[in-house]
Amino acid sequence: MQVLRHAAGFILLFMASAGLVQAGQGSRVLLDGLWTRAQLAGTPADHVVSRPYSKPADITPPLRLEPVARLAEVPAGSRGVIRRVHVPAGDKVLALTFDLCERASNRTGYRTEIVNFLRGQGIAATFFAGGKWMRSHPEQTMQLMADPLFELGNHSWTHANFALTDEAETRDQVLWTQAQYELLREELARRADGRGLGAEMAAVPASMTLFRLPYGRNAPETLERLAVMGLPVIQWDVLGEGGAGTARDMALRAAGEVRPGSIVLMHANAVPRHTHEIVPVFVDELLRRGWRFVTVSELLAMGRAETVQDGYFERPGDNRQFDTGYPGKGTLHPAPRPEAGKAAQ
């Protein structure tokens, strides 16, 4: 098995922090050569979120059960849950992140307006994609993979709660997702070769090198398991969709909570429903205040990670509610309440 010590991994991060390479990934030539503007823009059909399946949940694995590539283990100093990065004083920089979640019991969507806005404004972002979501959305995944503004991270196969999964379940959730990324990257390479753009694939990472915990939850042993698989755990210190009020209220509240080195949590899978309205206000406000956006990998290269041992949303313990009520160790939707019927999500 190949051991990855390059791409967006820790060796690259060290070299980038030393000024030896330019951080980034993807190829605009590849993106524009394989998709038209209309195809990249997408349609409202991309936004559709299915109701929980009436048929049995989709628990089928990917065509490849383990990735070909293997990552070097995470260094000891980076094995906690990373909430933000301590960057040089006064450096107004942050990482904007979006989860692309999908449980075994339904199919989520892809909020095209968010990605179109980021592309149009040249805003860097990191997308943490579930493996099943990538399989359900192959075109969108390959587009994100090819885009030099963005990077992809692992968000487990079917949004499992890692506070509840045993070692074998954790490995499957992680490695199946790594393998699905490889399968789609191989398809991207075939298309690139067919257009005479094969050389551009050198800019597309061979593997995802970051991980985000579903529900922000982990058990004491989770971090070591992920470290052995080579994936640092990236959480957040700002909830981009938090609080009450209008989308503008939420955007301005989140903008006011950003600190140098912040990592902001949002979603681009049409759940929650108003993120596409929050993002333009949030981004425009921070640009007005002089902030700049980078990927998580770029942010990690700029300073020291601030870590905790037990993930949470805003306060320690505020996400333990997800340990109950979600069957299949978090991978299934709760049973609908009688009064909610088929409207339950």
N, C-alpha and C positions, 0 to 999 in steps of 0.2 A: 504493500500500500504506500502510496505517495504521502509524504509528510509535508504539509503546506507551511512554509515559513516565509511566505511573501504575500502577494495580493494585498488584501486589507488586513492582514494579520499583524502580529506584534512586531515582527522584524520591520515591516513597512512603517508601522507607527513610530518605531524608534528612529528610523532613517528620516521620516518626515519631520519629526521633532528636531532633528539635528540639521535640517535644511538640505538633506542629501537628495531627496526626491520630492516631487510635487504630489501631494495627496489628491486622490480622485479616482474615478473609475468610469467605465463606459465610453461610448464613442458616439458623438453626434452624427458622424458620417454613417455609422451603422444604423442608428435610429431612423434617420431620414431616408436611408437607402432601402429599408425593409418595410416601412409603413408610410402611407400618405398622411397628410395633415388631418384629413377627415377620419382616417382610421385611428390615429392617435387621440383625436378629440372625443371619440366614442359617441354614444347615444344614451337617451334616458333609459333604455332597456338595461343598460349596465347597472343602474341603481337598484334594481329589483332585489328585495330580500324575500326569500320564500318563507312561508309559515313552517313551523316544525313539521317534518315529514309525517304523513299519515302511514307511510310504509315503514318497515324497519329501518333503523338508522344505518347510515353508510359507514361501516367499519372496515371497509376493504383497504388494504395497504397499497402503497405505490408499487409500480412494476419492479423497482429495485428496493430491496429491504435495507441495504446499508450503502452508504456513500463509498465511492471508489477512493476519494481523497480523505486523508486523515489530518487533523490539525494538531499542531504541537500543544502540549498542555499549557493551561493558563498559568502565568507566573504567580508565585505565592502572594505577592502584594496586591493582586487584582482579583482575588477569589471571593470578594464580598459582593453584595448587591449594590451596584454603582448607581447613585442617585444624582450626582452632578460632578463636575470637574472643577477643581480649584485652578483657575487660570491666572496669569499675571494681573495685578491690580489695575483696574480701570479698563480692562479689555472687554468691551461690550459684545460678547460673542455667545451664541447659544445653539443648541441642536434641537430642531423641530422633528418630532417622530410621530409616525402614524402606525397603528396596529391594523392588520388585515386578518381578522379572526373569522373562524368558521368551525362550528361544532359538528359532530357527527350527525346531528339530528336536523340540520337544515342547510341551506345555501345562502350565503350573504351576497352583498353586491360590491360595487366598485364606484366610488363617487368621483366621476370624471371631472366635475367642476373643480375639485380640489387640485388634482394633478395638472389640469389645464392651467389653472391660476399659477401654480408653482413654476411650471415651464415658462409661462408667459413673462413672469417677473424674474426668472433666473434664480429662484430660491432653492437652496440645497435642502434635502430632507432624507431621513432614514425611515424605511418601511419595514416593520416586523411582520412577516407574512406566515400564516399557518400553512402547513404542507397541503392539507386538503383544500384550502383556499387557492393555493397555487395550481393545484390540479383542476379545480373548477374554473379557473381564470388564466388559462395558459398564455393567451395573447397579451393580456395586461401585465402578467408577470415578466414575460420576455421584454416588453417595452420598458418596464422599470429597470430591468437588468441591464439593458443597453444604454439607458439614459445617463450621461455623465454627471447630471445634477444629483442623482439618487444612489443610495445603496440599500441592499436588502439584508435583513436579519431574520433569524429563526424565531418563530412564535409557537412552536410545537405543532403536532399533526392535527389534533382536533381540540385544541384549547383545554388541555388537561390541567387540573389543579395539582401542581407539583408538591403541595403540602401533603397530598394523599397518595401519590403514585409510588409504587415500589421501584426497585432498581431496574428491573426488566421493562416495566411500563415507561419509566423515564427514558430509557435508552431508545425504545421504539418511537416514542413521541418526538424525540430529538433527531435520531438518525434517519427515520423515514422522511422527515422534512428536509434534511440535508440531501438525501438521495433524490427527492423530487426536484429540488433546485438543479442538481446535476443533469437530470433527464431533460429538463427544459433548456438548460444551457447547451446541451448537445443538439437539441432541435434548433436553437438559435444559431449554432455553428453551421449546421447543415444549410440553413437558409442563407447565411452569410456567404458560404462557399458558392452557393448557386448564383449569387449576384456578384461574384468576384470580390467579395469584401472579407474574405477569410482572415486576412491579416489584422483586421479591426478587432477580432475576438481576443487578442492579447490584452486588451484594455478591460475585458469583462472578467471579474473575479471568478476563479475556479470553484469557490465555495463560499458560503456565508460564514462569517467569523464573529457574529454577535448573537446574543440570545435575550429574549424578553420573556419573563414569567407571565403566563396567563393568570389573571386575577391578582397579579403581583405577589403570589403566594409561593412559599417554599418551606420545606422541612430542613432541619439542621444539616442533614446529609446531602441535600440537593446541590448545594454549591460545589461540593467536592466532586460529585458525579459529573456536573457540567464542566468543571475545570479539567477533568481527565479527558473529556471529549473536545477540549480546546475552545470552549465558548464562554467568554466573560458575560456576566449577567448585567443587562442595562435596564434600569428602572427609570425614574423621573423624580423631579422635585417640584414640578408645576403641572397641575391638571388644566389642560387647555379647554376642557368642556365642563368644568365644574361650576357649582353654584346655581342660583336661580336667576330669573329674569330673561331678557331677550338675548339673542345671539350676540348683539353688540355689547350688552352688559357682561356676558361671559368672556368675550374677547378682551375687553378693557381690563376686567378683573385679572385675567391671566397675564396680560401684559404688565400689569403693576406688580406681579409676583416674581417676574423674571429677575435673576441675578447673573452676574458673569459666570459662565460655565454651566448654566441651567440646561436641563433636559426636559422638554415639554411633551406631555402625552396627549395625543389625539387619535382619531380613528378615520380611516378612509374606506370602510366597508359598508357605508350607508347605515351604520349603527354606532353611535347615536345619529339622529336624523338631521341635526342642524349644524354639523361641523362645517359643511361647505359654506355656510353663512358666517361662521366664526372666523375661519382662516383668513379671508381677505382683510377684515378689520384688524385682527391680531397682527398680521404681517405688516400692514401699512402703518400701524401705530408704532411698532418697534423700529421700522425703517425711519420713520419720522424722528424717533428719539436717538438715532445713530447706531442701532444694533446691526449686527451681521449674522447670517445663518451659515452653519457648516454641518456636515454629516457627523454622526456620533464618532466614527473612526477618526475624523480630523480633530474633533474636540478632545478625544482621549490623548492625542499626541501633543496637546498644548499644555497639559498640567497634570496634577495629581488627582486621582479619582477619590471622591468621598463615598465611603461604603458603609453599609449596615449588614447585619447578618440575617435579618428577617424582613422581607419586603412588606411594604404597606403603601396606601394611597397618600394620605396626608399626615396621619398619626399612627404610631405603632399599634397594631392590632385592629385597625379599622377595616380590614378586608377579611377577617376570619369568618364573617357571615357566609362567605362563599363555600365554606367547607361543608355546609349542609344545604339541601334544597336543589342541588344540581346533580342529577344522577350520573352514573358512569364516571365518577371521580371528576366531575366538571365538564365532561365531554358531551352531555345531553342537556336538552332544555327541561326545565321543570314541567311537571304535569300541569296542564291548564286548569285554572280555577273554573268551577261550573259556570259562574257568571261571565267569565271572559271568553269561554268557548274557544273557537278557532282563532280568535284575535290575539291569543297569547304569543309572545315572542320568546 
